[in-house]
Amino acid sequence: MQQRCVFITEMTFTGRQVSTERAERAGLTNNIVPVDELQAFTIDLAEAIAEKRTACHALMKAQLRILAGAQPNEPTRFRTDPGLAQAGL
């Protein structure tokens, strides 16, 4: 799990694209689909999700609504972290 977090952090900070193989090794893929099958696969997946509407979907939607209304952290809050202060951030 920690390796996955490090990998995601690297992608986030560098903005670099990664190969399918590397993403798969890091456990970041659910499915790898050839380009010519992608549209059909995506439609099938969307239909499967739509058919299985459950309380889980409602919960996820509620959580996303809460996150959408969340306020960003104040920049001064990060000044309390000694590591960040030493780095001049």
MDTraj code that builds the backbone (N, CA, C; nanometers):
import mdtraj as md
import numpy as np

residues = "MET GLN GLN ARG CYS VAL PHE ILE THR GLU MET THR PHE THR GLY ARG GLN VAL SER THR GLU ARG ALA GLU ARG ALA GLY LEU THR ASN ASN ILE VAL PRO VAL ASP GLU LEU GLN ALA PHE THR ILE ASP LEU ALA GLU ALA ILE ALA GLU LYS ARG THR ALA CYS HIS ALA LEU MET LYS ALA GLN LEU ARG ILE LEU ALA GLY ALA GLN PRO ASN GLU PRO THR ARG PHE ARG THR ASP PRO GLY LEU ALA GLN ALA GLY LEU".split()
xyz = np.array([
    [0.0825, -0.1195, 0.0000],
    [0.0000, 0.0000, 0.0000],
    [0.0866, 0.1254, 0.0000],
    [0.1942, 0.1264, 0.0789],
    [0.2799, 0.2442, 0.0833],
    [0.3439, 0.2707, -0.0525],
    [0.3826, 0.1648, -0.1236],
    [0.4427, 0.1812, -0.2559],
    [0.3435, 0.2504, -0.3490],
    [0.2151, 0.2139, -0.3396],
    [0.1130, 0.2766, -0.4224],
    [0.1020, 0.4249, -0.3896],
    [0.1065, 0.4593, -0.2612],
    [0.0980, 0.6004, -0.2216],
    [0.2166, 0.6802, -0.2748],
    [0.3350, 0.6216, -0.2682],
    [0.4541, 0.6887, -0.3197],
    [0.4400, 0.7105, -0.4699],
    [0.3905, 0.6103, -0.5385],
    [0.3713, 0.6190, -0.6835],
    [0.2719, 0.7293, -0.7176],
    [0.1597, 0.7333, -0.6466],
    [0.0581, 0.8367, -0.6714],
    [0.1144, 0.9747, -0.6403],
    [0.1907, 0.9867, -0.5340],
    [0.2524, 1.1142, -0.5000],
    [0.3458, 1.1598, -0.6112],
    [0.4252, 1.0687, -0.6626],
    [0.5166, 1.1022, -0.7727],
    [0.4379, 1.1506, -0.8944],
    [0.3324, 1.0795, -0.9302],
    [0.2523, 1.1206, -1.0457],
    [0.1908, 1.2583, -1.0229],
    [0.1429, 1.2827, -0.9025],
    [0.0779, 1.4096, -0.8708],
    [0.1750, 1.5260, -0.8811],
    [0.2935, 1.5095, -0.8238],
    [0.3880, 1.6211, -0.8207],
    [0.4641, 1.6412, -0.9509],
    [0.4838, 1.5355, -1.0269],
    [0.5593, 1.5518, -1.1509],
    [0.4692, 1.5724, -1.2716],
    [0.3450, 1.5252, -1.2650],
    [0.2551, 1.5348, -1.3783],
    [0.2932, 1.4436, -1.4930],
    [0.3853, 1.3531, -1.4684],
    [0.4300, 1.2623, -1.5738],
    [0.3264, 1.1539, -1.6012],
    [0.3141, 1.1181, -1.7281],
    [0.2312, 1.0040, -1.7636],
    [0.3098, 0.8771, -1.7344],
    [0.2379, 0.7705, -1.7069],
    [0.3035, 0.6434, -1.6805],
    [0.2500, 0.5378, -1.7767],
    [0.3280, 0.4376, -1.7979],
    [0.2869, 0.3309, -1.8889],
    [0.1779, 0.2463, -1.8243],
    [0.1046, 0.1790, -1.9091],
    [0.0018, 0.0867, -1.8617],
    [0.0638, -0.0188, -1.7716],
    [0.1794, -0.0688, -1.8122],
    [0.2450, -0.1744, -1.7357],
    [0.2818, -0.1267, -1.5953],
    [0.3351, -0.0051, -1.5870],
    [0.3751, 0.0464, -1.4550],
    [0.2525, 0.0722, -1.3677],
    [0.1479, 0.1265, -1.4259],
    [0.0249, 0.1501, -1.3502],
    [-0.0347, 0.0182, -1.3004],
    [-0.0279, -0.0838, -1.3843],
    [-0.0795, -0.2139, -1.3446],
    [0.0031, -0.2732, -1.2304],
    [0.1357, -0.2633, -1.2413],
    [0.2231, -0.3146, -1.1338],
    [0.1974, -0.2434, -1.0017],
    [0.1628, -0.1154, -1.0091],
    [0.1376, -0.0377, -0.8876],
    [-0.0031, -0.0605, -0.8327],
    [-0.0832, -0.1377, -0.9044],
    [-0.2185, -0.1668, -0.8572],
    [-0.3167, -0.0539, -0.8823],
    [-0.2912, 0.0276, -0.9844],
    [-0.3773, 0.1425, -1.0120],
    [-0.4787, 0.1178, -1.1225],
    [-0.4873, -0.0048, -1.1709],
    [-0.5803, -0.0346, -1.2792],
    [-0.6846, -0.1352, -1.2331],
    [-0.8038, -0.1210, -1.2856],
    [-0.9066, -0.2232, -1.2669],
    [-0.9148, -0.3103, -1.3906],
    [-0.9061, -0.2462, -1.5059],
    [-0.9185, -0.3161, -1.6336],
    [-0.8245, -0.2522, -1.7345],
    [-0.7676, -0.3346, -1.8181],
    [-0.6871, -0.2857, -1.9295],
    [-0.7553, -0.3362, -2.0550],
    [-0.7971, -0.2414, -2.1386],
    [-0.8813, -0.2742, -2.2532],
    [-0.8171, -0.2204, -2.3802],
    [-0.8104, -0.3007, -2.4852],
    [-0.7587, -0.2490, -2.6124],
    [-0.8445, -0.1326, -2.6621],
    [-0.7823, -0.0387, -2.7281],
    [-0.8506, 0.0831, -2.7736],
    [-0.9747, 0.0506, -2.8560],
    [-0.9664, -0.0471, -2.9430],
    [-1.0806, -0.0778, -3.0294],
    [-1.1974, -0.1405, -2.9533],
    [-1.1759, -0.1811, -2.8289],
    [-1.2833, -0.2376, -2.7464],
    [-1.3275, -0.1417, -2.6360],
    [-1.2633, -0.0272, -2.6267],
    [-1.2847, 0.0628, -2.5136],
    [-1.4276, 0.1151, -2.5037],
    [-1.4846, 0.1596, -2.6140],
    [-1.6197, 0.2155, -2.6075],
    [-1.7209, 0.1106, -2.5617],
    [-1.7166, -0.0080, -2.6199],
    [-1.8103, -0.1134, -2.5812],
    [-1.7905, -0.1520, -2.4342],
    [-1.6648, -0.1622, -2.3915],
    [-1.6363, -0.1968, -2.2521],
    [-1.6924, -0.0907, -2.1580],
    [-1.6711, 0.0367, -2.1935],
    [-1.7168, 0.1472, -2.1086],
    [-1.8688, 0.1486, -2.0978],
    [-1.9363, 0.1264, -2.2088],
    [-2.0826, 0.1233, -2.2066],
    [-2.1319, 0.0065, -2.1210],
    [-2.0722, -0.1099, -2.1371],
    [-2.1102, -0.2253, -2.0551],
    [-2.0903, -0.1979, -1.9069],
    [-1.9786, -0.1371, -1.8736],
    [-1.9499, -0.1055, -1.7332],
    [-2.0508, -0.0045, -1.6788],
    [-2.0797, 0.0989, -1.7550],
    [-2.1769, 0.2002, -1.7120],
    [-2.3151, 0.1379, -1.6922],
    [-2.3545, 0.0488, -1.7817],
    [-2.4845, -0.0173, -1.7682],
    [-2.4884, -0.1067, -1.6448],
    [-2.3786, -0.1761, -1.6179],
    [-2.3723, -0.2617, -1.4989],
    [-2.3844, -0.1788, -1.3714],
    [-2.3204, -0.0636, -1.3694],
    [-2.3295, 0.0245, -1.2527],
    [-2.4713, 0.0774, -1.2386],
    [-2.5307, 0.1202, -1.3494],
    [-2.6658, 0.1762, -1.3457],
    [-2.7693, 0.0734, -1.2998],
    [-2.7504, -0.0528, -1.3358],
    [-2.8439, -0.1580, -1.2971],
    [-2.8364, -0.1910, -1.1487],
    [-2.7268, -0.1608, -1.0856],
    [-2.7051, -0.2010, -0.9468],
    [-2.7138, -0.0835, -0.8496],
    [-2.8010, 0.0117, -0.8789],
    [-2.8127, 0.1262, -0.7891],
    [-2.8460, 0.0757, -0.6494],
    [-2.7665, 0.1162, -0.5556],
    [-2.7839, 0.0678, -0.4187],
    [-2.7670, 0.1831, -0.3212],
    [-2.7799, 0.1511, -0.1960],
    [-2.7554, 0.2496, -0.0916],
    [-2.6118, 0.2999, -0.0978],
    [-2.5218, 0.2148, -0.1466],
    [-2.3813, 0.2544, -0.1600],
    [-2.3678, 0.3736, -0.2546],
    [-2.4416, 0.3701, -0.3661],
    [-2.4376, 0.4827, -0.4596],
    [-2.4889, 0.6095, -0.3918],
    [-2.5978, 0.5971, -0.3162],
    [-2.6546, 0.7130, -0.2474],
    [-2.5551, 0.7689, -0.1463],
    [-2.4875, 0.6806, -0.0751],
    [-2.3882, 0.7240, 0.0223],
    [-2.2727, 0.7961, -0.0461],
    [-2.2256, 0.7402, -0.1559],
    [-2.1154, 0.8026, -0.2290],
    [-2.1557, 0.9411, -0.2799],
    [-2.2768, 0.9527, -0.3331],
    [-2.3243, 1.0820, -0.3812],
    [-2.3313, 1.1825, -0.2664],
    [-2.3782, 1.1374, -0.1498],
    [-2.3856, 1.2265, -0.0340],
    [-2.2460, 1.2727, 0.0080],
    [-2.1496, 1.1819, 0.0072],
    [-2.0127, 1.2188, 0.0436],
    [-1.9544, 1.3179, -0.0561],
    [-1.9808, 1.2974, -0.1844],
    [-1.9308, 1.3913, -0.2853],
    [-1.9940, 1.5289, -0.2700],
    [-2.1217, 1.5320, -0.2327],
    [-2.1864, 1.6620, -0.2083],
    [-2.1210, 1.7338, -0.0903],
    [-2.0888, 1.6583, 0.0145],
    [-2.0217, 1.7176, 0.1308],
    [-1.8852, 1.7724, 0.0898],
    [-1.8098, 1.6931, 0.0133],
    [-1.6783, 1.7380, -0.0315],
    [-1.6890, 1.8604, -0.1215],
    [-1.7912, 1.8657, -0.2040],
    [-1.8087, 1.9798, -0.2943],
    [-1.8290, 2.1086, -0.2159],
    [-1.8875, 2.0976, -0.0972],
    [-1.9107, 2.2158, -0.0152],
    [-1.8005, 2.2442, 0.0853],
    [-1.6962, 2.1613, 0.0863],
    [-1.5876, 2.1779, 0.1828],
    [-1.5085, 2.3048, 0.1541],
    [-1.4603, 2.3638, 0.2578],
    [-1.3794, 2.4843, 0.2453],
    [-1.2322, 2.4461, 0.2379],
    [-1.1559, 2.5154, 0.1559],
    [-1.0122, 2.4856, 0.1501],
    [-0.9443, 2.5213, 0.2818],
    [-0.8353, 2.4548, 0.3095],
    [-0.7576, 2.4859, 0.4293],
    [-0.6950, 2.6239, 0.4160],
    [-0.6842, 2.6908, 0.5271],
    [-0.6188, 2.8210, 0.5285],
    [-0.4682, 2.8020, 0.5166],
    [-0.4008, 2.8814, 0.4336],
    [-0.2550, 2.8675, 0.4181],
    [-0.1798, 2.8802, 0.5500],
    [-0.2298, 2.9619, 0.6416],
    [-0.1596, 2.9813, 0.7692],
    [-0.1611, 2.8548, 0.8538],
    [-0.2552, 2.7678, 0.8305],
    [-0.2615, 2.6435, 0.9063],
    [-0.1363, 2.5591, 0.8848],
    [-0.0809, 2.5635, 0.7653],
    [0.0352, 2.4821, 0.7344],
    [0.1626, 2.5383, 0.7974],
    [0.1628, 2.6603, 0.8394],
    [0.2799, 2.7194, 0.9048],
    [0.3078, 2.6522, 1.0380],
    [0.2111, 2.5826, 1.0941],
    [0.2315, 2.5173, 1.2234],
    [0.3111, 2.3879, 1.2106],
    [0.3313, 2.3393, 1.0900],
    [0.4078, 2.2178, 1.0676],
    [0.5557, 2.2537, 1.0650],
    [0.6356, 2.2068, 1.1633],
    [0.7766, 2.2452, 1.1694],
    [0.8554, 2.2080, 1.0433],
    [0.8227, 2.0945, 0.9836],
    [0.8923, 2.0517, 0.8628],
    [0.8698, 2.1487, 0.7483],
    [0.7472, 2.1965, 0.7343],
    [0.7158, 2.2910, 0.6284],
    [0.7789, 2.4268, 0.6576],
    [0.7793, 2.4670, 0.7834],
    [0.8391, 2.5954, 0.8190],
    [0.9884, 2.5947, 0.7897],
    [1.0568, 2.4833, 0.8214],
    [1.2008, 2.4732, 0.7939],
    [1.2289, 2.4786, 0.6454],
    [1.1384, 2.4245, 0.5666],
    [1.1563, 2.4229, 0.4215],
    [1.1222, 2.5587, 0.3589],
    [1.0733, 2.6501, 0.4421],
    [1.0380, 2.7822, 0.3914],
    [0.9048, 2.7857, 0.3207],
    [0.8206, 2.6886, 0.3508],
    [0.6878, 2.6842, 0.2863],
    [0.5814, 2.7401, 0.3775],
])
top = md.Topology()
chain = top.add_chain()
for i, resn in enumerate(residues, 1):
    res = top.add_residue(resn, chain, resSeq=i)
    for name in ("N", "CA", "C"):
        top.add_atom(name, md.element.get_by_symbol(name[0]), res)
traj = md.Trajectory(xyz[None], top)
